[in-house]
Amino acid sequence: MRPIVLYPVFSQLTALDGIGFKTYAFYKKLCGETIKDLIFHLPVNAIDRSKKVSLSNAEENKIHTLSVKVLGHNKPAKTSRPYVIAATDGTDTMNITYFSTSRDYLPELYPVGAEIVISGLLEKYNGQWTMLHPDYAVPKNKENEIPMHEPVYPLSYGLTGKMVRKSIEKALVRVPELPEWIDEHLMKQKGWSSWKDALVNAHTPTEFCETDKDRRRLAYDELLADQLGLAIIRTHNKTLNGRKFVTSGDAVERLKKSLLFSLTESQETAVNEIISELESDKRMSRLLQGDVGSGKTIVALIAMLHVADSGSQAALMAPTEILAKQHFETLSKFLEPIGYEIGLITGKGKSNNRQETIEDIKTGKLRMVIGTHALFQSDIVFDDLGLAVIDEQHKFGVQQRVQLSNKGKGVNILSMTATPIPRTLLLTAFGDMAVSRLSEKPKGRQKIETSLMNSSRIAEIAEALKRKIQDGSQVYWVCPLIEESEALDLNAAKDRAGYLKNIFGKDVVGLVYGKMKSEEKDSIMSDFVSGKIKILVATTVIEVGVNVPNATLMVVEHAERFGLAQLHQLRGRVGRGEKKSHCILIYQAPLGIMGKARLKMMKENEDGFLIAEEDLRLRGAGEVLGTRQSGARYFRLADLERDKDLLDIANSDAKNILAQDPKLESERGKALKMLLYLFEKDATVPLIRS
């Protein structure tokens, strides 16, 4: 239960005057539902309106506040023509121009002969000073209504800058004084204000600077709450009773000998780390991080086999049915030579087979199983689940992972991701997990040649597809949208599929996209995997997991619109067989600076970890994890690239805090509990009480 002192900031936005039901819907879309969400919606710029100079000394294309006398109105006969108001400040003349269709209010706003104070961007048009649609226009006696230093906020439909500023002013009045949670030495070293003062100052900047002290202090608060919450979970997990899964190692050795390849050095290291934890009495919570094609699946299988050989059960949960089936087929081939069986549970299995598999899981006859979300449904009961492997773990919510781990006693968790994750994101998103990294690709995996081509060469690329199909290969063609958008000049997947069908025939080309019915999508994907379909046109639904060794060409249309992490994942869908593979990134000219930087990085690099670091720098944290749209941020107040130093300090502080005050019982500890509640780490507070 949150402390009473925080109730005002967790109140609904409708508690503020001026925010009714309709306006609330706009604010909810912009920043969230509570007053806390609004006060954490920081400005992205600031306008200085304090420059009060005469027209004779004014600067072109600058914001100015001027006191002028209205000389007259030039109202055009047609609303398509501008409405011009002539004015002077005594040193020069100017035009105040409006293009809006509604002009009836302008004579009242600018009475002829009246002295008006205006503020806005001052420009020159045909040698004449001009101000288009002034931001402010008030009588001289109301000059103080114009803010001299004005914060600029991100906006969404239905809200104006003035509305948001007024609402935030009202919200800040409700912000309570809170006890200080930052170490006194760090406060002095950084020259930081109190939390409330920093928050108020961040919303009233005299000039805008992303690295100013107040913003940095608020960013540190958010990072400290995150790191402290993760440290509490990590510490709590160490107290949970685990189980020792000890075997002779015979089954694992027989599996290794039956493989047609040798494990890489990093695979061996990961296997040893995982088995060492499985043989200890501490519960494992580990992230297996590996680039596309680095061999995570065989590492996971060895972990599962170790647990199964000890007499317990292991489950692997995949995000999609087709990926679950693919894992099932792959792992079955690995296990068959050593006499082990693995089961498959999905939401659409035949009733007889499904019921038989469920019964074998319940009795313990089946010690290894692969499935989708169906694995944690109520009708799936394990005899003795000891290990849960979660593939592409960021596709599942925390609650789903907890549900699966609750299927047994002391269940160990091994999460896998093919998205290379920078160190800063590991600290924030996976700070409660130990990490094993596969840093090399298996021997024999070929380099994928990447080319950049202008969209004007589509016909030429289609000819290249003909050659690929003639030599027996298959092709992916990825588009960013499903249907044509008037707002974005993009070629849709449906239109591109139609174009290719006209060239190659309708039986050769398949189309899959996110909103397609899953049965239809699985059918088309299966036809592509089997080789029946030669060209698969798709959205990014094929970004993760699909394994078609015969696919040797990846074409990504409008590649400049994708993040580096996505492009790297897409490129990793080819190069899985013996044939030479290629990736063509089609771009729409002219390219912007950001687009050029991303495509250059893709052409010159195959190192997923290097690419991920650059993606974090260019786009922010959300895209790297693949769970948010372009531009979304993992944090609200902190920027993981800009505030790396603060993240390191917060990480170190969190460890020291719990080492000295495990239950947060000191005065600072009580303040830190307040911080955890403020940043909605409520679930971690009960853990320190236990």
Disulfide bonds with the S-S distance in Angstrom:
none
